[in-house]
Amino acid sequence: MTRAEFAARLKNACAAVTAAEAELTEIDSKFGDADHGLTMAKIAGAISEAVDAAEGGIQSMLDDAAMAVMTLNGGRGGPPADAPPA
C-alpha cells in the first residue's frame, strides 16, 4: 500500500466518524455523558488535519497523527472532567 492510499483510507475513516457524530452522541446519552460523538469528531478532525500536513512516509504520518491526538486538551479528546455541562 502506498502512502497516498493509506492517507486516503485514514481520511475516509475520519470522515465516517465525523458523519456519525450525532449518532455516537445519542448512544452515549443513554449510558454516559453524551460527549462521545464530540470527542470522536475532534479526534477524527485532528487526525485528518495531521494527515494533510504530514511530510514523509507512512510512519511519519502516523507519528504526526498520534501527536495531534495526544495534544488535544492536554491529551484528552474531550472536555476536562470538571468542565460544566454544555
TIVO-2410 file (N, C-alpha, C; in nm, 3 decimals):
# residues 86
REC num residu      c1      c2      c3 atome chaine
REC   1      M   0.085  -0.117   0.000     N      A
REC   1      M   0.000   0.000   0.000    CA      A
REC   1      M   0.090   0.124   0.000     C      A
REC   2      T   0.056   0.218  -0.083     N      A
REC   2      T   0.134   0.341  -0.090    CA      A
REC   2      T   0.093   0.437   0.021     C      A
REC   3      R   0.174   0.537   0.042     N      A
REC   3      R   0.144   0.640   0.142    CA      A
REC   3      R   0.013   0.710   0.106     C      A
REC   4      A  -0.005   0.743  -0.021     N      A
REC   4      A  -0.126   0.812  -0.065    CA      A
REC   4      A  -0.250   0.726  -0.042     C      A
REC   5      E  -0.240   0.597  -0.068     N      A
REC   5      E  -0.354   0.507  -0.045    CA      A
REC   5      E  -0.387   0.499   0.104     C      A
REC   6      F  -0.284   0.488   0.187     N      A
REC   6      F  -0.305   0.481   0.331    CA      A
REC   6      F  -0.365   0.611   0.384     C      A
REC   7      A  -0.315   0.723   0.336     N      A
REC   7      A  -0.368   0.853   0.377    CA      A
REC   7      A  -0.516   0.865   0.338     C      A
REC   8      A  -0.551   0.820   0.219     N      A
REC   8      A  -0.690   0.825   0.175    CA      A
REC   8      A  -0.779   0.739   0.264     C      A
REC   9      R  -0.732   0.623   0.303     N      A
REC   9      R  -0.810   0.536   0.391    CA      A
REC   9      R  -0.829   0.600   0.529     C      A
REC  10      L  -0.724   0.660   0.581     N      A
REC  10      L  -0.736   0.729   0.710    CA      A
REC  10      L  -0.837   0.842   0.701     C      A
REC  11      K  -0.828   0.922   0.597     N      A
REC  11      K  -0.918   1.035   0.581    CA      A
REC  11      K  -1.063   0.989   0.562     C      A
REC  12      N  -1.083   0.879   0.490     N      A
REC  12      N  -1.218   0.824   0.475    CA      A
REC  12      N  -1.273   0.776   0.609     C      A
REC  13      A  -1.190   0.712   0.689     N      A
REC  13      A  -1.233   0.667   0.822    CA      A
REC  13      A  -1.268   0.787   0.909     C      A
REC  14      C  -1.187   0.891   0.903     N      A
REC  14      C  -1.214   1.012   0.981    CA      A
REC  14      C  -1.345   1.078   0.937     C      A
REC  15      A  -1.370   1.079   0.808     N      A
REC  15      A  -1.495   1.136   0.757    CA      A
REC  15      A  -1.615   1.055   0.805     C      A
REC  16      A  -1.601   0.924   0.810     N      A
REC  16      A  -1.711   0.838   0.858    CA      A
REC  16      A  -1.739   0.863   1.005     C      A
REC  17      V  -1.634   0.878   1.085     N      A
REC  17      V  -1.652   0.907   1.227    CA      A
REC  17      V  -1.719   1.042   1.245     C      A
REC  18      T  -1.674   1.141   1.171     N      A
REC  18      T  -1.732   1.275   1.180    CA      A
REC  18      T  -1.879   1.272   1.140     C      A
REC  19      A  -1.912   1.198   1.037     N      A
REC  19      A  -2.051   1.188   0.992    CA      A
REC  19      A  -2.139   1.119   1.096     C      A
REC  20      A  -2.081   1.036   1.180     N      A
REC  20      A  -2.156   0.962   1.282    CA      A
REC  20      A  -2.161   1.034   1.416     C      A
REC  21      E  -2.113   1.159   1.421     N      A
REC  21      E  -2.106   1.231   1.550    CA      A
REC  21      E  -2.240   1.231   1.623     C      A
REC  22      A  -2.347   1.267   1.557     N      A
REC  22      A  -2.477   1.275   1.624    CA      A
REC  22      A  -2.522   1.139   1.675     C      A
REC  23      E  -2.502   1.035   1.594     N      A
REC  23      E  -2.542   0.901   1.636    CA      A
REC  23      E  -2.461   0.854   1.757     C      A
REC  24      L  -2.330   0.879   1.756     N      A
REC  24      L  -2.246   0.841   1.869    CA      A
REC  24      L  -2.286   0.916   1.995     C      A
REC  25      T  -2.321   1.043   1.980     N      A
REC  25      T  -2.365   1.122   2.094    CA      A
REC  25      T  -2.496   1.070   2.149     C      A
REC  26      E  -2.588   1.036   2.060     N      A
REC  26      E  -2.718   0.983   2.101    CA      A
REC  26      E  -2.701   0.854   2.180     C      A
REC  27      I  -2.618   0.763   2.130     N      A
REC  27      I  -2.593   0.637   2.201    CA      A
REC  27      I  -2.533   0.665   2.337     C      A
REC  28      D  -2.434   0.753   2.342     N      A
REC  28      D  -2.366   0.784   2.469    CA      A
REC  28      D  -2.460   0.853   2.567     C      A
REC  29      S  -2.559   0.925   2.517     N      A
REC  29      S  -2.651   0.995   2.607    CA      A
REC  29      S  -2.736   0.897   2.687     C      A
REC  30      K  -2.751   0.776   2.638     N      A
REC  30      K  -2.829   0.675   2.708    CA      A
REC  30      K  -2.751   0.608   2.821     C      A
REC  31      F  -2.618   0.610   2.810     N      A
REC  31      F  -2.536   0.537   2.905    CA      A
REC  31      F  -2.426   0.620   2.969     C      A
REC  32      G  -2.404   0.739   2.918     N      A
REC  32      G  -2.292   0.819   2.968    CA      A
REC  32      G  -2.327   0.966   2.971     C      A
REC  33      D  -2.229   1.047   2.938     N      A
REC  33      D  -2.245   1.192   2.949    CA      A
REC  33      D  -2.264   1.262   2.815     C      A
REC  34      A  -2.293   1.186   2.711     N      A
REC  34      A  -2.327   1.240   2.578    CA      A
REC  34      A  -2.216   1.321   2.514     C      A
REC  35      D  -2.092   1.284   2.542     N      A
REC  35      D  -1.980   1.357   2.481    CA      A
REC  35      D  -1.900   1.271   2.384     C      A
REC  36      H  -1.938   1.146   2.366     N      A
REC  36      H  -1.858   1.056   2.283    CA      A
REC  36      H  -1.851   1.102   2.137     C      A
REC  37      G  -1.964   1.146   2.082     N      A
REC  37      G  -1.964   1.192   1.943    CA      A
REC  37      G  -1.873   1.311   1.924     C      A
REC  38      L  -1.882   1.408   2.014     N      A
REC  38      L  -1.796   1.527   2.008    CA      A
REC  38      L  -1.650   1.487   2.020     C      A
REC  39      T  -1.620   1.401   2.114     N      A
REC  39      T  -1.482   1.358   2.135    CA      A
REC  39      T  -1.426   1.288   2.012     C      A
REC  40      M  -1.503   1.195   1.957     N      A
REC  40      M  -1.456   1.121   1.840    CA      A
REC  40      M  -1.441   1.212   1.719     C      A
REC  41      A  -1.532   1.310   1.703     N      A
REC  41      A  -1.522   1.403   1.591    CA      A
REC  41      A  -1.397   1.491   1.605     C      A
REC  42      K  -1.367   1.534   1.728     N      A
REC  42      K  -1.245   1.613   1.750    CA      A
REC  42      K  -1.121   1.533   1.715     C      A
REC  43      I  -1.119   1.407   1.758     N      A
REC  43      I  -1.005   1.320   1.730    CA      A
REC  43      I  -0.993   1.296   1.579     C      A
REC  44      A  -1.105   1.268   1.514     N      A
REC  44      A  -1.103   1.245   1.369    CA      A
REC  44      A  -1.054   1.369   1.295     C      A
REC  45      G  -1.097   1.487   1.339     N      A
REC  45      G  -1.052   1.611   1.276    CA      A
REC  45      G  -0.903   1.631   1.293     C      A
REC  46      A  -0.853   1.602   1.413     N      A
REC  46      A  -0.709   1.617   1.438    CA      A
REC  46      A  -0.628   1.522   1.352     C      A
REC  47      I  -0.676   1.399   1.340     N      A
REC  47      I  -0.605   1.302   1.258    CA      A
REC  47      I  -0.607   1.344   1.111     C      A
REC  48      S  -0.723   1.385   1.063     N      A
REC  48      S  -0.736   1.426   0.924    CA      A
REC  48      S  -0.644   1.544   0.891     C      A
REC  49      E  -0.642   1.642   0.980     N      A
REC  49      E  -0.554   1.758   0.959    CA      A
REC  49      E  -0.407   1.717   0.961     C      A
REC  50      A  -0.371   1.627   1.051     N      A
REC  50      A  -0.232   1.580   1.059    CA      A
REC  50      A  -0.193   1.505   0.933     C      A
REC  51      V  -0.283   1.426   0.880     N      A
REC  51      V  -0.256   1.352   0.756    CA      A
REC  51      V  -0.232   1.450   0.642     C      A
REC  52      D  -0.315   1.554   0.634     N      A
REC  52      D  -0.298   1.656   0.530    CA      A
REC  52      D  -0.163   1.727   0.540     C      A
REC  53      A  -0.119   1.753   0.661     N      A
REC  53      A   0.002   1.831   0.682    CA      A
REC  53      A   0.130   1.747   0.686     C      A
REC  54      A   0.115   1.616   0.699     N      A
REC  54      A   0.231   1.529   0.718    CA      A
REC  54      A   0.321   1.527   0.596     C      A
REC  55      E   0.448   1.523   0.625     N      A
REC  55      E   0.550   1.504   0.522    CA      A
REC  55      E   0.622   1.374   0.556     C      A
REC  56      G   0.677   1.310   0.458     N      A
REC  56      G   0.748   1.186   0.483    CA      A
REC  56      G   0.659   1.066   0.457     C      A
REC  57      G   0.702   0.952   0.508     N      A
REC  57      G   0.633   0.826   0.481    CA      A
REC  57      G   0.518   0.798   0.575     C      A
REC  58      I   0.472   0.674   0.569     N      A
REC  58      I   0.357   0.633   0.650    CA      A
REC  58      I   0.388   0.646   0.798     C      A
REC  59      Q   0.504   0.602   0.842     N      A
REC  59      Q   0.538   0.609   0.985    CA      A
REC  59      Q   0.536   0.753   1.034     C      A
REC  60      S   0.593   0.843   0.955     N      A
REC  60      S   0.593   0.984   0.992    CA      A
REC  60      S   0.451   1.039   1.000     C      A
REC  61      M   0.367   0.999   0.906     N      A
REC  61      M   0.228   1.044   0.905    CA      A
REC  61      M   0.156   0.993   1.030     C      A
REC  62      L   0.178   0.867   1.066     N      A
REC  62      L   0.116   0.811   1.186    CA      A
REC  62      L   0.168   0.878   1.312     C      A
REC  63      D   0.297   0.908   1.316     N      A
REC  63      D   0.354   0.979   1.430    CA      A
REC  63      D   0.289   1.117   1.445     C      A
REC  64      D   0.273   1.187   1.333     N      A
REC  64      D   0.210   1.319   1.336    CA      A
REC  64      D   0.065   1.309   1.382     C      A
REC  65      A  -0.007   1.209   1.334     N      A
REC  65      A  -0.147   1.191   1.374    CA      A
REC  65      A  -0.156   1.158   1.523     C      A
REC  66      A  -0.069   1.073   1.571     N      A
REC  66      A  -0.069   1.039   1.715    CA      A
REC  66      A  -0.041   1.162   1.800     C      A
REC  67      M   0.054   1.242   1.759     N      A
REC  67      M   0.087   1.363   1.835    CA      A
REC  67      M  -0.030   1.461   1.834     C      A
REC  68      A  -0.097   1.471   1.721     N      A
REC  68      A  -0.213   1.562   1.712    CA      A
REC  68      A  -0.322   1.519   1.810     C      A
REC  69      V  -0.345   1.390   1.823     N      A
REC  69      V  -0.447   1.341   1.916    CA      A
REC  69      V  -0.401   1.363   2.060     C      A
REC  70      M  -0.276   1.334   2.088     N      A
REC  70      M  -0.226   1.348   2.225    CA      A
REC  70      M  -0.227   1.492   2.274     C      A
REC  71      T  -0.219   1.587   2.183     N      A
REC  71      T  -0.214   1.727   2.226    CA      A
REC  71      T  -0.352   1.791   2.238     C      A
REC  72      L  -0.458   1.719   2.203     N      A
REC  72      L  -0.593   1.773   2.221    CA      A
REC  72      L  -0.620   1.789   2.371     C      A
REC  73      N  -0.645   1.910   2.415     N      A
REC  73      N  -0.678   1.937   2.556    CA      A
REC  73      N  -0.585   1.863   2.652     C      A
REC  74      G  -0.456   1.872   2.628     N      A
REC  74      G  -0.361   1.809   2.719    CA      A
REC  74      G  -0.368   1.658   2.717     C      A
REC  75      G  -0.404   1.599   2.604     N      A
REC  75      G  -0.407   1.455   2.594    CA      A
REC  75      G  -0.547   1.397   2.594     C      A
REC  76      R  -0.647   1.480   2.617     N      A
REC  76      R  -0.786   1.433   2.617    CA      A
REC  76      R  -0.852   1.476   2.486     C      A
REC  77      G  -0.935   1.391   2.433     N      A
REC  77      G  -1.010   1.427   2.315    CA      A
REC  77      G  -1.131   1.512   2.349     C      A
REC  78      G  -1.177   1.503   2.470     N      A
REC  78      G  -1.299   1.573   2.510    CA      A
REC  78      G  -1.274   1.676   2.617     C      A
REC  79      P  -1.382   1.730   2.671     N      A
REC  79      P  -1.368   1.833   2.773    CA      A
REC  79      P  -1.311   1.775   2.903     C      A
REC  80      P  -1.248   1.857   2.985     N      A
REC  80      P  -1.198   1.808   3.113    CA      A
REC  80      P  -1.313   1.757   3.199     C      A
REC  81      A  -1.283   1.664   3.287     N      A
REC  81      A  -1.386   1.603   3.372    CA      A
REC  81      A  -1.459   1.706   3.458     C      A
REC  82      D  -1.391   1.816   3.493     N      A
REC  82      D  -1.454   1.915   3.580    CA      A
REC  82      D  -1.520   2.029   3.501     C      A
REC  83      A  -1.531   2.012   3.369     N      A
REC  83      A  -1.595   2.117   3.287    CA      A
REC  83      A  -1.745   2.115   3.313     C      A
REC  84      P  -1.806   2.233   3.315     N      A
REC  84      P  -1.952   2.237   3.334    CA      A
REC  84      P  -2.022   2.176   3.213     C      A
REC  85      P  -2.141   2.120   3.232     N      A
REC  85      P  -2.213   2.062   3.119    CA      A
REC  85      P  -2.243   2.165   3.012     C      A
REC  86      A  -2.246   2.121   2.889     N      A
REC  86      A  -2.274   2.212   2.777    CA      A
REC  86      A  -2.420   2.249   2.771     C      A
***
